[in-house]
């Protein structure tokens, strides 16, 4: 029985293990950019300007792909836009409120 404790004493302790580095694949995907799925839509009509300073344009667009294919939506777009431009829409279920022609103070 005295041989067994001696054998255990001769084995090195495993407390000070060097930490292994992550594989190159995991490090590369850590900073990767992921995009949410988007659906293309073509601008059919430019309706008008909206927003408090007129910085947003309201348009009608036709969804070209996805679940709501061929659906025509009213959307608000910021930035330069013209007829036949292609937009990438994150969602196709919510529509913008229609522009009312009556401005402030007009009945």
C-alpha positions in Angstrom: 0.0 0.0 0.0 2.9 2.3 0.5 3.6 2.3 -3.3 0.4 3.9 -4.3 0.9 7.2 -2.4 4.4 7.5 -3.9 3.0 7.2 -7.4 0.5 9.9 -6.8 3.2 12.2 -5.5 5.3 11.8 -8.6 2.5 12.9 -11.0 2.7 16.6 -11.8 -0.3 18.8 -10.7 -2.5 20.0 -13.5 -3.4 23.4 -11.9 -1.2 25.6 -14.0 -2.4 24.7 -17.5 -1.7 27.2 -20.2 -5.0 28.5 -21.7 -5.7 27.4 -25.2 -6.4 30.1 -27.8 -9.6 30.1 -29.8 -9.5 28.7 -33.3 -9.1 31.3 -36.1 -12.6 30.6 -37.3 -14.3 31.8 -34.1 -12.1 34.9 -33.9 -13.0 35.9 -37.5 -16.8 35.6 -36.9 -16.6 37.6 -33.7 -16.5 41.0 -35.6 -18.5 39.8 -38.6 -21.4 42.0 -39.9 -24.8 40.4 -40.0 -27.6 41.9 -42.1 -31.3 41.5 -41.4 -33.3 39.9 -44.2 -34.6 42.6 -46.7 -37.0 42.6 -49.5 -36.6 44.6 -52.7 -39.3 47.1 -53.8 -39.5 49.4 -56.8 -40.7 53.0 -56.5 -43.9 53.4 -58.5 -44.8 57.0 -57.6 -43.4 59.9 -55.6 -46.4 61.3 -53.6 -44.9 64.3 -51.8 -42.8 65.7 -49.0 -43.6 65.2 -45.3 -42.0 65.7 -42.0 -41.8 69.0 -40.0 -39.2 70.4 -42.3 -40.0 68.4 -45.5 -37.0 66.1 -45.1 -39.0 62.9 -45.8 -40.5 61.9 -49.1 -43.6 59.7 -49.2 -43.7 57.2 -52.0 -45.7 54.3 -53.3 -43.6 51.2 -54.0 -44.3 47.7 -55.3 -42.7 44.7 -53.5 -40.7 42.6 -55.9 -40.0 39.5 -53.9 -40.9 37.6 -50.7 -44.1 36.9 -48.9 -45.9 40.1 -50.0 -44.8 39.9 -53.7 -46.6 42.4 -55.9 -48.1 44.3 -52.9 -48.1 48.1 -53.3 -47.2 50.0 -50.1 -47.0 53.6 -49.1 -43.7 54.3 -47.3 -41.7 57.3 -46.0 -38.2 57.6 -47.3 -35.4 59.8 -46.2 -32.9 61.0 -48.7 -32.9 61.4 -52.5 -35.4 59.2 -54.3 -37.0 59.0 -57.7 -39.3 56.8 -59.7 -38.0 53.3 -60.6 -35.4 53.3 -57.7 -35.0 50.0 -55.9 -35.5 50.1 -52.1 -34.6 47.3 -49.7 -37.3 47.0 -47.1 -36.8 45.3 -43.7 -40.5 44.7 -43.3 -43.5 44.9 -45.7 -46.5 44.8 -43.3 -46.6 48.4 -42.0 -47.7 51.2 -44.2 -47.2 54.9 -43.7 -50.1 57.2 -43.0 -51.4 59.0 -46.1 -50.4 62.6 -46.6 -53.3 65.0 -46.0 -53.4 68.0 -48.3 -54.6 70.3 -45.5 -51.7 71.8 -43.7 -51.6 73.6 -40.4 -54.5 75.9 -39.8 -56.4 74.8 -43.0 -59.7 73.2 -42.5 
